[in-house]
Amino acid sequence: MFKDYPERLKSKRIFILGDFNLNEKHEVWDGLYELGFNSAVKNTQTTLKIACKSGVYLNHTTDNIYYHSSEVEFVNSDHLDFVKTCSDLKNVRMLSEHLPVFLECIIE
């Protein structure tokens, strides 16, 4: 899927980000990992449930940022959980059912 990006773009300074509807462990990413890419967000739920269940409102791990490890030095990454409580869930979902994710890095 993304295998020819470094050649086509003539660079390894590539960031691929979005809602992929797949977590970072899915086999579809294997080819990208073989090219030297890493996922910034690991094992982190980034989508919101429709309703809280037992105080839990986070759901799937589908939002991520992929970067080439030889061109980008990882510093930090995570999701920004601005929901905080189940009472805020309905209002936040009016904005989006996804939490923002970020990658803090140094580009060599």
C-alpha positions in Angstrom: 0.0 0.0 0.0 2.6 2.6 1.0 5.7 0.6 -0.1 6.7 3.0 -2.9 6.3 6.2 -1.0 10.0 6.8 -0.2 10.9 6.2 -3.9 8.0 8.2 -5.3 8.5 11.1 -2.9 12.3 10.8 -3.1 12.5 11.1 0.7 12.2 9.1 3.9 10.9 12.2 5.7 7.4 10.9 5.5 4.6 11.0 8.1 1.5 8.9 7.4 -1.3 9.8 9.9 -5.0 9.3 10.3 -7.8 7.0 11.3 -6.9 3.7 9.7 -9.6 1.5 11.3 -6.7 -0.9 12.1 -4.4 -1.0 15.1 -0.6 -0.8 14.7 -0.3 -4.6 15.1 -2.3 -5.5 12.0 -0.4 -7.4 9.3 -1.2 -4.7 6.7 1.6 -2.6 8.3 4.3 -5.3 8.1 5.5 -4.0 4.7 5.8 -0.5 6.1 7.7 -1.8 9.1 10.1 -3.7 6.9 10.9 -0.4 5.1 11.9 1.1 8.5 8.7 2.8 9.5 7.5 2.9 13.1 4.1 3.6 14.7 4.1 6.5 17.1 1.1 5.5 19.1 1.2 2.0 20.6 -1.5 0.1 22.5 -3.5 3.3 23.1 -7.2 3.5 22.6 -8.1 6.5 20.5 -11.8 6.2 19.7 -14.7 6.9 22.0 -17.6 4.6 22.8 -21.1 5.7 22.2 -21.8 5.4 25.9 -19.8 4.8 29.0 -19.8 1.3 30.4 -18.6 0.9 34.0 -16.8 4.3 33.7 -14.9 3.3 30.5 -15.4 5.5 27.4 -12.3 4.6 25.3 -12.6 2.0 22.6 -10.4 1.1 19.6 -6.8 1.8 18.8 -7.1 3.0 15.2 -5.6 6.5 15.0 -1.9 6.7 14.5 1.2 8.4 13.0 3.7 6.4 11.1 7.2 7.7 10.5 10.6 6.5 9.1 12.9 5.7 12.0 16.1 6.6 10.1 14.9 10.2 9.5 12.9 10.9 12.6 14.1 10.6 16.2 11.2 9.7 18.5 10.7 11.8 21.6 7.2 11.2 22.8 3.7 10.3 21.6 0.2 9.7 23.0 -3.4 10.6 22.6 -4.9 13.8 24.2 -7.8 12.7 26.4 -9.9 15.8 26.9 -13.0 13.8 27.8 -12.0 13.1 31.4 -15.4 11.9 32.6 -18.4 10.0 31.4 -20.6 13.0 31.9 -18.6 14.8 29.1 -18.7 12.0 26.6 -21.9 13.0 24.8 -20.7 16.6 24.2 -17.3 15.5 23.1 -18.7 13.0 20.6 -20.5 15.9 18.9 -17.1 17.2 18.0 -15.5 13.8 17.1 -15.5 10.1 18.1 -11.7 10.2 18.0 -9.2 11.6 20.4 -6.3 13.6 18.8 -2.9 11.8 18.7 0.5 13.5 18.6 4.1 12.7 17.9 6.9 14.7 19.4 10.0 14.1 17.4 13.3 15.5 16.1 13.8 15.4 12.3 17.4 14.7 11.4 
